[in-house]
Amino acid sequence: MSEKRSSFTGKIGFVLAAAGSAVGLGNIWRFPYLAAKYGGGIFLLVYIILAITFGFSLMCAEIAIGRKTGQSAITAFKSLDKRFSFVGWLCAVIPAIILPYYSVIGGWVMKYFAVFITGGIGNASNDAYFGEFIGKTWEPIGWFFLFFGLTALTVMLGVQKGVESVSKVMMPVLVVLTLFVATYSVFMPNAMEGVKYYLIPNFKDFSVMTVLAAMGQLFYSMSLAMGIMITYGSYMKKEISIEKSVRQISIFDTGIAFLAGIMVILPVFSVSGNTDVNAGPGLMFQTLPKVFASMTGGGIIGTVFFLLVLFAAFTSSISLMETVVSIIADKTNWNRKKICLIVFLFCLLMGIPSSLGFSAWSFISVAGMSILDMFDFASNSVLMPLTALVTCIFVGYYLKPKTVIEEIELSGKFTAKKMFVIIIKYVAPVCIVLILISSVLNGLSSLPIFEKFKI
């Protein structure tokens, strides 16, 4: 017997759960190092403009599709137009690929929080510490198992008791912790140099790659093109305003990303000037522990920082798993506990190779990428832009924007509908094609045949 479809209790529950999905490692880990890499203030300005136009429109479309059909992505597209049922399968594959390796990284965050809260800041600040940790065979797998086990337990409790309840607690706490660390960062010695770099746009640093990098970041930050917002939209009550909810999610998401830049970039500038600010993905696990170790009260600040990163990673992993569980439920009508157990076992089997790719299986690489990087490249650089592109074409030229607008206007006037139509039909498809091309070329740039095409 099929179970009655769950729903969020109201607007607050929906917004916090959707914001919890959007606010994750993409905001607190990826956003700061991209901002540092692509010019600080100019990247921030471009990102904000894109978030309130490009990101807003795509999120409105996805949530409206979910609410209109009352189904997860895999069946939502089929119910609207059988020719586009393959888009639902793309949306099903993406979170299934991301969830295992994302949980591996979540395990790393949990490990660092444990190290800092037990006073191990001296060890964590050692240059070789991170490499030695992920180079072990069993310890990273243990942390991955713990992180993902808590995720699975939350999802097993259901939409209201699990996903919504956890989000209602964790998201306000995350905001408070973020504000605390960001405020502390502003008052550090020499932090004003970081403020100038991060907040004042230098148009000399503007380039096409600034726009493409900021636009690509939107997919990570706002949980777009992976079926999550369609799934959450299917749990949304008709009387709740989609437009207002999306604006609040966008403000929440962009605000946390903005504060994350302050939390990360300013302390690095304070301690080492701009020499380490371009450390890239290693900024959180290698550079920041050294920064915290050199700060007065760095042990406390570091502990709080990794706690909020852990909360952000946890709420996003919940949304990824909830999407996979919802998709399977819509196809099979099995009960939630059975599906959660299947997904749990599947992700364990998929996540272990990603963890071992830095230790026992480090000899395995594809185009110079580790196993984890390979999964990340396939999902984020290829499948997500491709899914977003097809979704825009579907909404813009087959389903028609009018259908989405009518769904949004069930709960009030859609004030941004003209902008929505222009972006979905004309702007977004062109921009996404450019993102897809640049992402693929950069990802494959280690291969000799692609080196000359690196952007």
N, C-alpha and C positions, 0 to 999 in steps of 0.2 A: 504493500500500500504506500502511495506517495505521501510525503509529509507536507503539511500546509507550509507555504513559503513564509519565512520569517520576515520581520521588518524592524527598522529602527523605531524606537519609541517616539521620537519627534525630531525637530530640526536640530537641536543641540547635539543629540546623539549622532545624527547623520554627519553634521559638520565636523565634530571632533573625531569621529571614526575615519572620515575621508581625509581630514587634515593629518591624522595619525599615519595614514597610508602615504600621503604625500611627503610628510616630514620624515626623512630617514637619512641614511648615510649619504645620499645624493646631496642633501642640504649641508650637513655638518662636516662631511669629509671632502666631497668632490667640488662643491661650490667654491670654498675658499681657495683651493689650489688652482682652479681655473681662473678665478678672479685675479689671483696673483700673476698667473701666466699671461693673461691677456689684457693687462694694463690697469688693473685695479678699478678706479672710478669710472672709466669709460665702459668697462665690462658690466659693472653694476648698473649703469644707466641703461645700456642696451637691454640687459636682462629684465629690468623692471618694465620697460616699454613692451617687450615681447610677452611678458607674463600677463599684462592686463589686456592684451589684444589676441595674440596667437594662442597662448595657453588657455586663456579664458574661453575662447571659441571652441577649441577642441574638447575641453572638459564639459562644456554645456552640451555639446553633441553627444558625447559618450553617456553622460548621466541621463539625458533625455531618451536615448535608445534603450537603456536599461529600464527606466521607469515605464516607458510606453509598452514594452513587451512583457515586463515582469519576469524576465529571464536573464540568465548569465549570457556571456558573449557567444558561446558556442551554438546556442539555439536562437539567440536574439536576432542575429543577422539572417538566419534561415527563415525565421517567421516573417521577416519584413520583405525579403527577396531571396528566393532559393538560389539564384545565380551567385549570390555573395555569401553563401554558407561557408565557403573556404576561409573567409575573414574570421569567423568564429573559431575555426581550428587554429589559425595563427594566434589569436588571442589566448587560446588554451595552451599552446606550446610555450609561449613566452614566459609566463609566471612559473611554469613547470621547470623551465631551464634555469630561471633566475633564483628561485627559492632555495635550492640546495647550496649553491656557491655563496649566495647572500648570507645564508645561515652560518657558513664557514667563517666568513668575515665577522659576523655577529659574535661567534665564539671567540675570535681574537679580541674584540672589544670587551667581552665579559672577562677574559683573562687579564687584560690591562686594568680593568676596574678592580679586580681582585688583588692585583699586585699593588696598586696605589693605596687601596683601603687598608692593606696590611703593612704599609710603610716601606714597600719595596721600590720607591722612586729611584733610589741610587742604581739599582739593577736595571730598571726600565730605561734609564737615561744612557746606558752604555751603548755605543755605536753598534755592537754586534748582537745585542739582546734580541731584537725582533727577528733577525735572520736565524739565530740559533733556535728560537722558539718555533717558528713555522717549519724549520728544518728537522724537527723531531717527528717521529712517526705517530705516536699514540696520544701525546698530550693535546695537540690541536684537535684531534678527533674527539677526545673527551669533552672539550669545551664546546665543540660543534654539537655534539649529542645533547649536552645540557641546554644550550640555547634553543635548539630546535625542539627539544622535548617540551620546554615551557611554552613555545609557540603552539605546538600541536594540542597541548592541554587546554589552552585558552580557546582555540578554534573549536575544539570538541564540545565546549560548554554552550556554543551557539552564538547567534548574532547579538541578542540582547544581553545575556548573562556573561558571555565571553568577550566578543569583539567590542561592543559598545561600552560595557562596564570598565574594561581595562583602559580604553581610550579616554573615558571621562576622568579617570584618575591620573593616568600618565601624562596626558597632554598639558593640563594646567601645571603639573609639577615640572614638566620639561620647559615650559615657558619661564617659570620662576627661576629655575637653575640657569637657563640661558641668559636671562637678564642679569643675574648675579655675576656670572663669569664675564659677561660683556662689559658691565659697569666696572668691575675690577680691572679689566684690560685697559680701559680708557685712562685710568689714573696711574698706570705704570710709567716709570721713567722713560722718556723719549718716545712715548706712544703717539705723540702728535705727528711724528713723521709718518707713522703708519696710517693715521687718520687722513692726512693729506693725500697719501698714495691711494687709499681705498675709497675716499669719499669725493675727491675733486677730480672730475673727468679731464683727462689730457687727450684732446682730440688728435694729437700726433700719434697716439697709440692705437687709433681706430683702424681696423682692417676688415676685410671680408670674413676672415677667420674669427674675429671678435663676435660677429653676428652669428656665424654658424656654430661656434662653441657655446654661445649663450642659448641659442635655440635648441641645440642638442641637450643642454643641461635641463631644459624644461621637461623633457621626457622623463629624466631621472627624478627631478624634483617634484613633479606634479602627478606622478603615477599614470602617465598617459600612454596609450597604445599598448596596453598589456591586459586589457579586460577588467581591470580592477574597478574603474569608475562605472563601467557598465554594470558590473555585479552589484556595487553599492547602490547604483541608481535603481536597480530592481527591488531593493529593500526600502526604497524611499516612498513615503506616502504622497498622494496626489495633491494634498493641500499645501505642501511645503514648496516654497519658491525655489526653483532651480537656479535662477539668475542670482538671487541674493545669496544663496548658499555657496555658489561657485565663487562669487566675489569674496566672501568671507574665507573660504578655503585658500584662495589665491593670496589674500592679505596675510593669512596665518603662515602659509608656506614661504612666501617671499620674505616676510618679516623674520622668520627663523633663519633663512639663508643669509639675510643681511647681517643679523646678529652673529651668525657663525663666522662670517668674515671678520667681524670685530674680535671675536674670541680667539681666532687663529692668527690672523695677520698682524694685529697690534702687538701681542706678546712676542712674536718672532722678530718684528722690527725693534721692539724694546730691548731685546737681549742681544740680537746679532745683526741689527740693521737689516738691509734687504738681501743679505748674502744667502740666507736659507729659505726665503719666502717662496722661491721657485722649486722647492724640493719635490713637488708633484705628489703622487699618491703616497709617498713615504712621509709626507708632512705630519700626519696624525700619529703614526706608530713609531717614527724615528726622530723627527725634528722636535715635535712638541714635548715629549718626555724630557729631552735635554733642556728645553726652555723652562719647563716647570721646575726642574731640579735646580736651576740657577735663580729662581724667584724666591722672595721671602713668602713663606706660606704656600710654596708651590705644591707641597704634598696634598694640602686640602683642596686647592684649586684644581689640581690634576684629578683628584678623586671625584670631585663634583663634575668636572668636564666629562670624564669617561662614563659617569653615571647617566648624564643626559644623552650622550651618544648611544649608550646601551638602550635607553628608553626609546630613542628615535629608531634604532635598528629593530627593536622588538615590535613596535607598532606597525612598521612597514612589513616585517616578515609575517605578521598576523594577516595583513591584507592580502599578501601574496598567496598564503595558504588558503585563506577563505575563498579566494577566487578559484583556485584549483578544486577545492571541495565543492563549491557551488556548481561548477561546470560538470563535474562527475555526477552530482546529485540530479541535475537537470537531464542528463543522458540515461541514468540508470534507475532513479527513484530509490536507491539504497538509503539506509538510515545514516545519519551524520557520523556516528561513532565508527561504523564499519569503514566509511570513506576516509575518515581521519587516520585510521590505522593503516590503510592501504597507502595513503599519501605519505605518512610518516616513514613507512618502510621504503617506499620508492625514493624519497629524498635522502634517506640515509645512504642508500646504495649509490645515488648520484653525487652526494656531497663528499663522500670519502675520497673518490679520485681527485676532486678539487683540492682537498687537504693534502693528500699524498703527493700531489704534483710539485710540492716544494720540498719533499723529502725523499721517500723511497721510490717514487715514480717521477722524479725530477728529470730523468733522461727523456721523458715523453714531451714532445713539443710539436706544435703545428704553426708553420710560418714564424717560428721564433717565439711563439706564445706558450705559456704554461697551460695546463688543463683548465685552471680557473679563468685565466685570461681568454682562453679560447671560447669558453661558455659565455663570458661577458661580451666578447666581440660578436658572437653569433646573435645573441639576444638584443644587445643595446645598439650595436652599430649596423646591423642588417635587418633583423626582424621587426624591431620597434618602428624605425622610420618607414619600412615597407608597409606595416599595418596601418600606421597613421596616414600614409599616402592613399591607400585603398579606401580607408574610412572616409577621408575627405571627398574622394571621387564618388563614393557611394552616396553620401549625404548631399553633396552638391549637385549631382547630375542624374541620380537614379531615384533615391528616396525623395529627393528635393528638400531644400532648406525649410520650405513651408511646413512640412510634416513635423520637423523638430521644433519649429517656432510654435506651432499649435500645442504641442505637448508642454512646452515651457510656459505658455500663456494660460494653461489650466489654472495656475495659481497667481495670475496677475499679468500685467503688461510687461512685455519683453523690451526694455528700453534700448538695448544694444543690438536689435535684430538687423539693422542695416549693416553695421560693422561685421556681425556674425556671417552674413551672406557673402560679403566681399572676401573675407578671410578664408572661409571654407571653400569657396568656389575658385578663387583666383590666387590669393597670396600664399596660403598654406601649401598647396600642391607643389608650387615652384620651389619654395623654400625647403620643403622636405626632400625633394629630389636632390638639391644641392647638399643637404646634410648627409644623405645616403651616399652620394658620390665621395664626398670628402672623408666620411667616416671609414668607408671601405678602403680608400687609397691610403689613409693614414694607418689603418690597422694592418694592411698587407705591405707596408713600406719596407719591412725588413727583407722581403724577397727581392733579389736583384732586379727582376723584371719590372718591379713597381717603384724602385728607389727614386727614379727621376720624377715620379708623379707625386711624391710626398708634399702635402700642403703645409 
